[in-house]
Amino acid sequence: MTLQPHDTDVKALTRLAGVENIVFCCNRSTADHIISSPLFVDPTYERTVPDYSNYTKRFANKPVVAEAVESAKKRKRQK
């Protein structure tokens, strides 16, 4: 099988659905299963939203980029 022009778009949407905790059905059987789930029609069901704030702030106040640039310059000088 060869890659299709839209293959990268599909992969990006699949990753996004995983990160955002969104149901992603790739076939009719899975879609039927999700739609027939009791949670699908339960008005009291609350979706769990992942909190990535700690992950996004992991480099706050850390000169990680500057250290990486300096390290690369040192390696270049050593050659």
TORMI-514902 format. One record per atom (N, C-alpha, C, O, CB): atom name; y, z, x; residue number from 1. Coordinates in nm, 2 decimals. Atoms other than C-alpha are relative to their C-alpha. Glycine has a CB too. Layout:
<nodes>
name CA, c2 Y, c3 Z, c1 X, resi NUM
...
</nodes>
This chain:
<nodes>
name N, c2 -0.12, c3 0.00, c1 0.08, resi 1
name CA, c2 0.00, c3 0.00, c1 0.00, resi 1
name C, c2 0.12, c3 0.00, c1 0.09, resi 1
name O, c2 0.13, c3 0.07, c1 0.19, resi 1
name CB, c2 0.00, c3 0.12, c1 -0.10, resi 1
name N, c2 -0.12, c3 0.01, c1 -0.08, resi 2
name CA, c2 0.34, c3 -0.09, c1 0.13, resi 2
name C, c2 0.11, c3 0.08, c1 -0.08, resi 2
name O, c2 0.10, c3 0.10, c1 -0.20, resi 2
name CB, c2 0.05, c3 -0.14, c1 0.02, resi 2
name N, c2 -0.11, c3 -0.08, c1 0.06, resi 3
name CA, c2 0.66, c3 0.11, c1 0.07, resi 3
name C, c2 0.08, c3 -0.09, c1 -0.09, resi 3
name O, c2 0.11, c3 -0.21, c1 -0.06, resi 3
name CB, c2 0.09, c3 0.06, c1 0.11, resi 3
name N, c2 -0.08, c3 0.07, c1 0.10, resi 4
name CA, c2 0.87, c3 0.00, c1 -0.23, resi 4
name C, c2 0.15, c3 0.03, c1 0.03, resi 4
name O, c2 0.17, c3 0.13, c1 0.09, resi 4
name CB, c2 -0.03, c3 0.03, c1 -0.15, resi 4
name N, c2 -0.14, c3 -0.03, c1 -0.03, resi 5
name CA, c2 1.25, c3 -0.03, c1 -0.20, resi 5
name C, c2 0.05, c3 0.13, c1 -0.06, resi 5
name O, c2 0.14, c3 0.19, c1 0.00, resi 5
name CB, c2 0.09, c3 -0.11, c1 -0.06, resi 5
name N, c2 -0.04, c3 -0.12, c1 0.07, resi 6
name CA, c2 1.29, c3 0.27, c1 -0.44, resi 6
name C, c2 -0.07, c3 0.12, c1 0.05, resi 6
name O, c2 -0.05, c3 0.23, c1 0.00, resi 6
name CB, c2 -0.01, c3 -0.01, c1 -0.15, resi 6
name N, c2 0.09, c3 -0.11, c1 -0.04, resi 7
name CA, c2 1.04, c3 0.49, c1 -0.25, resi 7
name C, c2 0.08, c3 0.12, c1 0.05, resi 7
name O, c2 0.05, c3 0.23, c1 0.02, resi 7
name CB, c2 -0.09, c3 -0.05, c1 0.11, resi 7
name N, c2 -0.08, c3 -0.12, c1 -0.05, resi 8
name CA, c2 1.30, c3 0.70, c1 -0.07, resi 8
name C, c2 0.08, c3 0.07, c1 -0.11, resi 8
name O, c2 0.10, c3 0.19, c1 -0.10, resi 8
name CB, c2 0.10, c3 -0.06, c1 0.11, resi 8
name N, c2 -0.07, c3 -0.07, c1 0.12, resi 9
name CA, c2 1.49, c3 0.76, c1 -0.40, resi 9
name C, c2 -0.10, c3 0.09, c1 -0.07, resi 9
name O, c2 -0.06, c3 0.20, c1 -0.11, resi 9
name CB, c2 0.06, c3 -0.11, c1 -0.09, resi 9
name N, c2 0.10, c3 -0.08, c1 0.07, resi 10
name CA, c2 1.17, c3 0.88, c1 -0.56, resi 10
name C, c2 -0.03, c3 0.13, c1 0.07, resi 10
name O, c2 -0.04, c3 0.24, c1 0.02, resi 10
name CB, c2 -0.13, c3 -0.08, c1 -0.03, resi 10
name N, c2 0.03, c3 -0.12, c1 -0.08, resi 11
name CA, c2 1.10, c3 1.11, c1 -0.27, resi 11
name C, c2 0.11, c3 0.10, c1 0.00, resi 11
name O, c2 0.09, c3 0.22, c1 -0.01, resi 11
name CB, c2 -0.03, c3 -0.04, c1 0.14, resi 11
name N, c2 -0.11, c3 -0.09, c1 0.01, resi 12
name CA, c2 1.45, c3 1.25, c1 -0.28, resi 12
name C, c2 0.01, c3 0.07, c1 -0.13, resi 12
name O, c2 0.04, c3 0.19, c1 -0.14, resi 12
name CB, c2 0.13, c3 -0.08, c1 0.02, resi 12
name N, c2 0.00, c3 -0.06, c1 0.13, resi 13
name CA, c2 1.43, c3 1.32, c1 -0.65, resi 13
name C, c2 -0.11, c3 0.10, c1 -0.01, resi 13
name O, c2 -0.10, c3 0.21, c1 -0.07, resi 13
name CB, c2 -0.02, c3 -0.10, c1 -0.11, resi 13
name N, c2 0.11, c3 -0.10, c1 0.00, resi 14
name CA, c2 1.09, c3 1.49, c1 -0.60, resi 14
name C, c2 0.04, c3 0.12, c1 0.07, resi 14
name O, c2 0.01, c3 0.23, c1 0.03, resi 14
name CB, c2 -0.12, c3 -0.07, c1 0.06, resi 14
name N, c2 -0.04, c3 -0.12, c1 -0.08, resi 15
name CA, c2 1.23, c3 1.72, c1 -0.33, resi 15
name C, c2 0.11, c3 0.08, c1 -0.08, resi 15
name O, c2 0.10, c3 0.20, c1 -0.08, resi 15
name CB, c2 0.06, c3 -0.05, c1 0.13, resi 15
name N, c2 -0.11, c3 -0.07, c1 0.08, resi 16
name CA, c2 1.54, c3 1.80, c1 -0.55, resi 16
name C, c2 -0.06, c3 0.07, c1 -0.12, resi 16
name O, c2 -0.02, c3 0.19, c1 -0.14, resi 16
name CB, c2 0.10, c3 -0.11, c1 -0.05, resi 16
name N, c2 0.07, c3 -0.07, c1 0.11, resi 17
name CA, c2 1.31, c3 1.88, c1 -0.84, resi 17
name C, c2 -0.07, c3 0.13, c1 0.05, resi 17
name O, c2 -0.07, c3 0.23, c1 -0.02, resi 17
name CB, c2 -0.10, c3 -0.09, c1 -0.07, resi 17
name N, c2 0.07, c3 -0.12, c1 -0.06, resi 18
name CA, c2 1.11, c3 2.12, c1 -0.62, resi 18
name C, c2 0.10, c3 0.11, c1 0.04, resi 18
name O, c2 0.08, c3 0.23, c1 0.01, resi 18
name CB, c2 -0.08, c3 -0.04, c1 0.12, resi 18
name N, c2 -0.10, c3 -0.10, c1 -0.04, resi 19
name CA, c2 1.42, c3 2.29, c1 -0.48, resi 19
name C, c2 0.07, c3 0.07, c1 -0.12, resi 19
name O, c2 0.09, c3 0.19, c1 -0.12, resi 19
name CB, c2 0.11, c3 -0.07, c1 0.09, resi 19
name N, c2 -0.07, c3 -0.05, c1 0.12, resi 20
name CA, c2 1.59, c3 2.33, c1 -0.82, resi 20
name C, c2 -0.09, c3 0.06, c1 -0.11, resi 20
name O, c2 -0.05, c3 0.10, c1 -0.21, resi 20
name CB, c2 0.09, c3 -0.11, c1 -0.06, resi 20
name N, c2 0.10, c3 -0.05, c1 0.09, resi 21
name CA, c2 1.27, c3 2.44, c1 -0.99, resi 21
name C, c2 0.00, c3 -0.07, c1 -0.13, resi 21
name O, c2 0.00, c3 -0.01, c1 -0.24, resi 21
name CB, c2 0.03, c3 0.15, c1 -0.03, resi 21
name N, c2 0.00, c3 0.08, c1 0.11, resi 22
name CA, c2 1.27, c3 2.15, c1 -1.23, resi 22
name C, c2 -0.14, c3 -0.06, c1 -0.02, resi 22
name O, c2 -0.20, c3 -0.11, c1 0.08, resi 22
name CB, c2 0.11, c3 -0.11, c1 0.01, resi 22
name N, c2 0.13, c3 0.06, c1 0.03, resi 23
name CA, c2 0.95, c3 2.03, c1 -1.40, resi 23
name C, c2 0.01, c3 -0.15, c1 0.03, resi 23
name O, c2 0.10, c3 -0.22, c1 -0.02, resi 23
name CB, c2 -0.05, c3 0.03, c1 -0.14, resi 23
name N, c2 0.00, c3 0.14, c1 -0.04, resi 24
name CA, c2 0.86, c3 1.68, c1 -1.26, resi 24
name C, c2 -0.14, c3 -0.05, c1 -0.04, resi 24
name O, c2 -0.24, c3 -0.02, c1 0.04, resi 24
name CB, c2 0.03, c3 -0.02, c1 0.15, resi 24
name N, c2 0.13, c3 0.05, c1 0.04, resi 25
name CA, c2 0.58, c3 1.50, c1 -1.44, resi 25
name C, c2 -0.02, c3 -0.14, c1 0.05, resi 25
name O, c2 0.06, c3 -0.23, c1 0.02, resi 25
name CB, c2 -0.02, c3 0.00, c1 -0.16, resi 25
name N, c2 0.02, c3 0.14, c1 -0.06, resi 26
name CA, c2 0.43, c3 1.20, c1 -1.26, resi 26
name C, c2 -0.10, c3 -0.08, c1 -0.09, resi 26
name O, c2 -0.12, c3 -0.20, c1 -0.05, resi 26
name CB, c2 -0.06, c3 0.02, c1 0.14, resi 26
name N, c2 0.09, c3 0.08, c1 0.09, resi 27
name CA, c2 0.19, c3 1.10, c1 -1.54, resi 27
name C, c2 0.00, c3 0.05, c1 -0.14, resi 27
name O, c2 0.06, c3 0.16, c1 -0.16, resi 27
name CB, c2 -0.15, c3 0.00, c1 0.06, resi 27
name N, c2 0.00, c3 -0.04, c1 0.14, resi 28
name CA, c2 0.14, c3 1.12, c1 -1.91, resi 28
name C, c2 -0.08, c3 0.13, c1 -0.03, resi 28
name O, c2 -0.04, c3 0.21, c1 -0.11, resi 28
name CB, c2 -0.05, c3 -0.11, c1 -0.09, resi 28
name N, c2 0.08, c3 -0.11, c1 0.02, resi 29
name CA, c2 -0.13, c3 1.38, c1 -1.89, resi 29
name C, c2 0.08, c3 0.13, c1 0.03, resi 29
name O, c2 0.08, c3 0.23, c1 -0.05, resi 29
name CB, c2 -0.13, c3 0.00, c1 0.08, resi 29
name N, c2 -0.08, c3 -0.12, c1 -0.04, resi 30
name CA, c2 0.10, c3 1.63, c1 -1.71, resi 30
name C, c2 0.12, c3 0.02, c1 -0.10, resi 30
name O, c2 0.15, c3 0.13, c1 -0.14, resi 30
name CB, c2 0.06, c3 -0.02, c1 0.14, resi 30
name N, c2 -0.11, c3 -0.01, c1 0.10, resi 31
name CA, c2 0.39, c3 1.55, c1 -1.95, resi 31
name C, c2 -0.05, c3 0.06, c1 -0.13, resi 31
name O, c2 0.01, c3 0.15, c1 -0.19, resi 31
name CB, c2 0.07, c3 -0.13, c1 -0.02, resi 31
name N, c2 0.05, c3 -0.05, c1 0.12, resi 32
name CA, c2 0.17, c3 1.62, c1 -2.25, resi 32
name C, c2 -0.03, c3 0.15, c1 0.02, resi 32
name O, c2 -0.01, c3 0.23, c1 -0.08, resi 32
name CB, c2 -0.13, c3 -0.08, c1 -0.04, resi 32
name N, c2 0.04, c3 -0.14, c1 -0.03, resi 33
name CA, c2 0.05, c3 1.95, c1 -2.09, resi 33
name C, c2 0.13, c3 0.08, c1 -0.01, resi 33
name O, c2 0.13, c3 0.19, c1 -0.07, resi 33
name CB, c2 -0.07, c3 0.01, c1 0.13, resi 33
name N, c2 -0.12, c3 -0.07, c1 -0.01, resi 34
name CA, c2 0.41, c3 2.06, c1 -2.03, resi 34
name C, c2 0.06, c3 0.01, c1 -0.14, resi 34
name O, c2 0.11, c3 0.12, c1 -0.18, resi 34
name CB, c2 0.11, c3 -0.07, c1 0.09, resi 34
name N, c2 -0.06, c3 0.00, c1 0.14, resi 35
name CA, c2 0.54, c3 1.96, c1 -2.38, resi 35
name C, c2 -0.08, c3 0.09, c1 -0.10, resi 35
name O, c2 -0.03, c3 0.15, c1 -0.19, resi 35
name CB, c2 0.01, c3 -0.14, c1 -0.05, resi 35
name N, c2 0.09, c3 -0.08, c1 0.09, resi 36
name CA, c2 0.24, c3 2.14, c1 -2.55, resi 36
name C, c2 0.00, c3 0.14, c1 0.04, resi 36
name O, c2 -0.06, c3 0.22, c1 -0.03, resi 36
name CB, c2 -0.14, c3 -0.06, c1 -0.01, resi 36
name N, c2 -0.01, c3 -0.14, c1 -0.04, resi 37
name CA, c2 0.31, c3 2.46, c1 -2.36, resi 37
name C, c2 0.08, c3 0.09, c1 -0.09, resi 37
name O, c2 0.18, c3 0.04, c1 -0.14, resi 37
name CB, c2 0.06, c3 0.01, c1 0.15, resi 37
name N, c2 -0.08, c3 -0.09, c1 0.08, resi 38
name CA, c2 0.42, c3 2.76, c1 -2.56, resi 38
name C, c2 0.14, c3 0.03, c1 0.05, resi 38
name O, c2 0.23, c3 0.06, c1 -0.03, resi 38
name CB, c2 -0.08, c3 0.13, c1 -0.03, resi 38
name N, c2 -0.13, c3 -0.02, c1 -0.06, resi 39
name CA, c2 0.70, c3 2.81, c1 -2.32, resi 39
name C, c2 0.11, c3 -0.10, c1 -0.03, resi 39
name O, c2 0.23, c3 -0.08, c1 -0.03, resi 39
name CB, c2 -0.01, c3 0.02, c1 0.15, resi 39
name N, c2 -0.09, c3 0.12, c1 0.02, resi 40
name CA, c2 0.85, c3 2.47, c1 -2.40, resi 40
name C, c2 0.08, c3 0.03, c1 -0.13, resi 40
name O, c2 0.19, c3 -0.02, c1 -0.14, resi 40
name CB, c2 -0.08, c3 -0.13, c1 -0.02, resi 40
name N, c2 -0.07, c3 -0.02, c1 0.12, resi 41
name CA, c2 0.95, c3 2.59, c1 -2.75, resi 41
name C, c2 0.04, c3 0.15, c1 -0.02, resi 41
name O, c2 0.08, c3 0.19, c1 -0.13, resi 41
name CB, c2 -0.09, c3 -0.04, c1 -0.12, resi 41
name N, c2 -0.03, c3 -0.14, c1 0.01, resi 42
name CA, c2 1.00, c3 2.96, c1 -2.68, resi 42
name C, c2 0.15, c3 0.02, c1 0.02, resi 42
name O, c2 0.20, c3 0.00, c1 0.14, resi 42
name CB, c2 -0.08, c3 0.08, c1 0.10, resi 42
name N, c2 -0.14, c3 -0.02, c1 -0.02, resi 43
name CA, c2 1.37, c3 3.04, c1 -2.74, resi 43
name C, c2 0.04, c3 0.12, c1 0.09, resi 43
name O, c2 0.15, c3 0.13, c1 0.14, resi 43
name CB, c2 0.07, c3 0.01, c1 -0.13, resi 43
name N, c2 -0.03, c3 -0.12, c1 -0.08, resi 44
name CA, c2 1.35, c3 3.37, c1 -2.55, resi 44
name C, c2 -0.04, c3 -0.02, c1 0.15, resi 44
name O, c2 0.00, c3 0.06, c1 0.23, resi 44
name CB, c2 -0.08, c3 0.12, c1 -0.05, resi 44
name N, c2 0.03, c3 0.03, c1 -0.14, resi 45
name CA, c2 1.22, c3 3.21, c1 -2.23, resi 45
name C, c2 0.12, c3 -0.02, c1 0.08, resi 45
name O, c2 0.21, c3 -0.10, c1 0.04, resi 45
name CB, c2 -0.10, c3 -0.12, c1 0.01, resi 45
name N, c2 -0.12, c3 0.02, c1 -0.09, resi 46
name CA, c2 1.47, c3 3.24, c1 -1.94, resi 46
name C, c2 -0.05, c3 -0.06, c1 0.13, resi 46
name O, c2 -0.15, c3 -0.01, c1 0.19, resi 46
name CB, c2 0.07, c3 0.13, c1 0.02, resi 46
name N, c2 0.04, c3 0.06, c1 -0.12, resi 47
name CA, c2 1.44, c3 3.01, c1 -1.65, resi 47
name C, c2 0.04, c3 0.08, c1 0.12, resi 47
name O, c2 0.15, c3 0.13, c1 0.13, resi 47
name CB, c2 0.06, c3 -0.14, c1 0.01, resi 47
name N, c2 -0.04, c3 -0.07, c1 -0.13, resi 48
name CA, c2 1.43, c3 3.17, c1 -1.30, resi 48
name C, c2 0.07, c3 -0.09, c1 0.09, resi 48
name O, c2 0.01, c3 -0.20, c1 0.12, resi 48
name CB, c2 -0.13, c3 0.06, c1 0.06, resi 48
name N, c2 -0.07, c3 0.08, c1 -0.10, resi 49
name CA, c2 1.69, c3 3.03, c1 -1.07, resi 49
name C, c2 -0.01, c3 0.06, c1 0.14, resi 49
name O, c2 0.03, c3 0.18, c1 0.16, resi 49
name CB, c2 0.15, c3 -0.01, c1 -0.05, resi 49
name N, c2 0.01, c3 -0.06, c1 -0.14, resi 50
name CA, c2 1.62, c3 3.07, c1 -0.70, resi 50
name C, c2 0.14, c3 0.03, c1 0.06, resi 50
name O, c2 0.23, c3 -0.05, c1 0.03, resi 50
name CB, c2 -0.08, c3 -0.10, c1 0.09, resi 50
name N, c2 -0.12, c3 -0.03, c1 -0.07, resi 51
name CA, c2 1.89, c3 3.23, c1 -0.49, resi 51
name C, c2 -0.01, c3 -0.03, c1 0.14, resi 51
name O, c2 -0.08, c3 0.03, c1 0.22, resi 51
name CB, c2 0.04, c3 0.16, c1 -0.02, resi 51
name N, c2 0.01, c3 0.05, c1 -0.14, resi 52
name CA, c2 1.95, c3 3.05, c1 -0.17, resi 52
name C, c2 0.13, c3 0.05, c1 0.08, resi 52
name O, c2 0.15, c3 -0.01, c1 0.19, resi 52
name CB, c2 -0.01, c3 -0.15, c1 0.01, resi 52
name N, c2 -0.13, c3 -0.04, c1 -0.06, resi 53
name CA, c2 2.28, c3 3.23, c1 -0.08, resi 53
name C, c2 -0.03, c3 0.06, c1 0.14, resi 53
name O, c2 0.05, c3 0.03, c1 0.24, resi 53
name CB, c2 0.07, c3 0.10, c1 -0.08, resi 53
name N, c2 0.03, c3 -0.05, c1 -0.14, resi 54
name CA, c2 2.12, c3 3.42, c1 0.22, resi 54
name C, c2 -0.04, c3 -0.11, c1 0.09, resi 54
name O, c2 0.00, c3 -0.11, c1 0.21, resi 54
name CB, c2 -0.12, c3 0.10, c1 -0.01, resi 54
name N, c2 0.04, c3 0.11, c1 -0.09, resi 55
name CA, c2 1.97, c3 3.10, c1 0.35, resi 55
name C, c2 0.12, c3 -0.08, c1 0.04, resi 55
name O, c2 0.13, c3 -0.12, c1 0.16, resi 55
name CB, c2 -0.10, c3 -0.09, c1 -0.07, resi 55
name N, c2 -0.11, c3 0.08, c1 -0.03, resi 56
name CA, c2 2.29, c3 2.91, c1 0.33, resi 56
name C, c2 0.10, c3 0.07, c1 0.09, resi 56
name O, c2 0.18, c3 0.00, c1 0.16, resi 56
name CB, c2 0.07, c3 -0.05, c1 -0.13, resi 56
name N, c2 -0.10, c3 -0.08, c1 -0.08, resi 57
name CA, c2 2.49, c3 3.19, c1 0.50, resi 57
name C, c2 -0.07, c3 0.05, c1 0.14, resi 57
name O, c2 -0.01, c3 0.13, c1 0.20, resi 57
name CB, c2 0.05, c3 0.12, c1 -0.07, resi 57
name N, c2 0.08, c3 -0.05, c1 -0.11, resi 58
name CA, c2 2.23, c3 3.24, c1 0.78, resi 58
name C, c2 0.07, c3 -0.03, c1 0.14, resi 58
name O, c2 0.05, c3 0.05, c1 0.23, resi 58
name CB, c2 -0.13, c3 -0.06, c1 0.01, resi 58
name N, c2 -0.07, c3 0.03, c1 -0.13, resi 59
name CA, c2 2.46, c3 3.08, c1 1.05, resi 59
name C, c2 0.15, c3 0.04, c1 -0.01, resi 59
name O, c2 0.23, c3 0.01, c1 0.08, resi 59
name CB, c2 -0.01, c3 -0.14, c1 0.03, resi 59
name N, c2 -0.14, c3 -0.04, c1 0.01, resi 60
name CA, c2 2.79, c3 3.24, c1 0.93, resi 60
name C, c2 0.03, c3 0.09, c1 0.11, resi 60
name O, c2 -0.05, c3 0.18, c1 0.15, resi 60
name CB, c2 0.02, c3 0.07, c1 -0.14, resi 60
name N, c2 -0.05, c3 -0.08, c1 -0.11, resi 61
name CA, c2 2.98, c3 3.39, c1 1.21, resi 61
name C, c2 -0.09, c3 0.00, c1 0.13, resi 61
name O, c2 -0.09, c3 0.09, c1 0.21, resi 61
name CB, c2 0.02, c3 0.15, c1 -0.04, resi 61
name N, c2 0.09, c3 0.02, c1 -0.12, resi 62
name CA, c2 2.73, c3 3.26, c1 1.47, resi 62
name C, c2 0.04, c3 -0.13, c1 0.06, resi 62
name O, c2 0.04, c3 -0.24, c1 -0.01, resi 62
name CB, c2 -0.15, c3 0.01, c1 -0.04, resi 62
name N, c2 -0.04, c3 0.12, c1 -0.06, resi 63
name CA, c2 2.84, c3 3.00, c1 1.72, resi 63
name C, c2 -0.12, c3 -0.09, c1 0.04, resi 63
name O, c2 -0.14, c3 -0.13, c1 0.15, resi 63
name CB, c2 0.08, c3 0.03, c1 0.12, resi 63
name N, c2 0.12, c3 0.08, c1 -0.03, resi 64
name CA, c2 2.51, c3 2.81, c1 1.69, resi 64
name C, c2 0.02, c3 -0.14, c1 0.05, resi 64
name O, c2 -0.04, c3 -0.18, c1 0.15, resi 64
name CB, c2 -0.09, c3 0.00, c1 -0.13, resi 64
name N, c2 -0.03, c3 0.14, c1 -0.04, resi 65
name CA, c2 2.65, c3 2.46, c1 1.71, resi 65
name C, c2 0.07, c3 0.00, c1 0.14, resi 65
name O, c2 0.03, c3 -0.09, c1 0.22, resi 65
name CB, c2 0.10, c3 -0.06, c1 -0.10, resi 65
name N, c2 -0.07, c3 0.00, c1 -0.13, resi 66
name CA, c2 2.88, c3 2.54, c1 2.00, resi 66
name C, c2 -0.10, c3 0.04, c1 0.11, resi 66
name O, c2 -0.10, c3 -0.03, c1 0.22, resi 66
name CB, c2 0.11, c3 0.11, c1 0.01, resi 66
name N, c2 0.11, c3 -0.03, c1 -0.10, resi 67
name CA, c2 2.58, c3 2.70, c1 2.19, resi 67
name C, c2 -0.09, c3 -0.11, c1 0.02, resi 67
name O, c2 -0.13, c3 -0.14, c1 0.14, resi 67
name CB, c2 -0.08, c3 0.12, c1 -0.05, resi 67
name N, c2 0.09, c3 0.11, c1 -0.01, resi 68
name CA, c2 2.37, c3 2.40, c1 2.12, resi 68
name C, c2 0.07, c3 -0.11, c1 0.08, resi 68
name O, c2 0.00, c3 -0.18, c1 0.17, resi 68
name CB, c2 -0.04, c3 -0.06, c1 -0.14, resi 68
name N, c2 -0.08, c3 0.10, c1 -0.08, resi 69
name CA, c2 2.64, c3 2.16, c1 2.26, resi 69
name C, c2 0.01, c3 0.04, c1 0.14, resi 69
name O, c2 -0.01, c3 -0.04, c1 0.23, resi 69
name CB, c2 0.14, c3 -0.01, c1 -0.06, resi 69
name N, c2 0.00, c3 -0.04, c1 -0.14, resi 70
name CA, c2 2.68, c3 2.37, c1 2.57, resi 70
name C, c2 -0.13, c3 -0.01, c1 0.07, resi 70
name O, c2 -0.14, c3 -0.05, c1 0.19, resi 70
name CB, c2 0.05, c3 0.15, c1 0.00, resi 70
name N, c2 0.13, c3 0.01, c1 -0.05, resi 71
name CA, c2 2.31, c3 2.38, c1 2.62, resi 71
name C, c2 -0.04, c3 -0.14, c1 0.04, resi 71
name O, c2 -0.09, c3 -0.17, c1 0.14, resi 71
name CB, c2 -0.11, c3 0.06, c1 -0.09, resi 71
name N, c2 0.02, c3 0.15, c1 -0.02, resi 72
name CA, c2 2.29, c3 2.00, c1 2.59, resi 72
name C, c2 0.08, c3 -0.04, c1 0.12, resi 72
name O, c2 0.03, c3 -0.12, c1 0.21, resi 72
name CB, c2 0.03, c3 -0.08, c1 -0.12, resi 72
name N, c2 -0.08, c3 0.04, c1 -0.11, resi 73
name CA, c2 2.57, c3 1.96, c1 2.84, resi 73
name C, c2 -0.06, c3 0.05, c1 0.13, resi 73
name O, c2 -0.06, c3 -0.02, c1 0.23, resi 73
name CB, c2 0.15, c3 0.06, c1 -0.01, resi 73
name N, c2 0.06, c3 -0.05, c1 -0.12, resi 74
name CA, c2 2.40, c3 2.19, c1 3.09, resi 74
name C, c2 -0.12, c3 -0.08, c1 0.04, resi 74
name O, c2 -0.14, c3 -0.11, c1 0.16, resi 74
name CB, c2 -0.04, c3 0.15, c1 -0.02, resi 74
name N, c2 0.12, c3 0.09, c1 -0.03, resi 75
name CA, c2 2.08, c3 1.99, c1 3.07, resi 75
name C, c2 0.04, c3 -0.13, c1 0.05, resi 75
name O, c2 -0.03, c3 -0.18, c1 0.14, resi 75
name CB, c2 -0.09, c3 -0.02, c1 -0.13, resi 75
name N, c2 -0.04, c3 0.13, c1 -0.05, resi 76
name CA, c2 2.27, c3 1.67, c1 3.12, resi 76
name C, c2 0.05, c3 0.01, c1 0.14, resi 76
name O, c2 0.02, c3 -0.08, c1 0.22, resi 76
name CB, c2 0.12, c3 -0.05, c1 -0.09, resi 76
name N, c2 -0.05, c3 -0.02, c1 -0.13, resi 77
name CA, c2 2.44, c3 1.81, c1 3.43, resi 77
name C, c2 -0.11, c3 0.02, c1 0.10, resi 77
name O, c2 -0.10, c3 -0.02, c1 0.22, resi 77
name CB, c2 0.10, c3 0.12, c1 0.01, resi 77
name N, c2 0.11, c3 -0.02, c1 -0.09, resi 78
name CA, c2 2.11, c3 1.92, c1 3.58, resi 78
name C, c2 -0.08, c3 -0.12, c1 0.03, resi 78
name O, c2 -0.15, c3 -0.12, c1 0.14, resi 78
name CB, c2 -0.09, c3 0.10, c1 -0.07, resi 78
name N, c2 0.08, c3 0.13, c1 -0.02, resi 79
name CA, c2 1.96, c3 1.57, c1 3.56, resi 79
name C, c2 0.06, c3 -0.07, c1 0.11, resi 79
name O, c2 0.01, c3 -0.18, c1 0.15, resi 79
name CB, c2 -0.01, c3 -0.08, c1 -0.12, resi 79
</nodes>
